[in-house]
């Protein structure tokens, strides 16, 4: 039973590839499909272009050298690795 399912799945995918290849051999059909895919992507919020001007992070990766509190926080670093190492060593 499982082998029949596998063979029928392979046959179905082969037929799908063949039909798709036949339909997309014309340039006009390829352009239609490309336009359809682009319009579908634009309708899905995940693929919609994001406005990078409204990016919420104001200072990422380039700290101000005169911002003492921020530099102090960065220099302290995370204490978790130190605690983990100390516990592991005991």
C-alpha positions, -999 to +999 in steps of 0.1 A: +000+000+000+028+024+009+047+017-023+015+024-044+011+057-026+048+066-033+046+057-069+013+076-074+028+106-057+059+105-080+036+101-110+014+130-100+044+153-094+059+143-128+026+151-145+025+185-127+060+194-138+052+184-173+020+205-175+037+234-159+066+232-183+042+231-213+022+261-201+053+282-193+071+276-226+055+307-241+070+340-230+035+357-227+024+329-203+055+333-182+049+371-179+013+365-169+024+340-142+051+363-130+027+392-127+002+370-109+028+359-084+040+395-078+005+407-072-002+378-048+030+386-029+020+422-025-013+413-011+003+391+016+014+414+045+045+393+052+059+399+017+048+435+015+076+460+013+084+474+048+089+511+054+125+513+066+122+550+075+100+540+105+125+516+119+120+515+157+157+511+166+174+545+167+209+536+178+219+501+168+255+490+164+270+525+167+270+537+203+277+573+211+311+575+229+297+603+251+267+582+263+283+571+296+254+550+309+251+530+276+288+524+275+289+513+311+261+488+304+279+474+274+312+471+293+296+452+321+283+426+296+262+396+305+269+379+338+252+347+327+283+331+310+304+340+340+280+325+365+277+293+343+315+290+341+319+294+379+292+268+386+307+244+361+341+248+377+329+239+412 
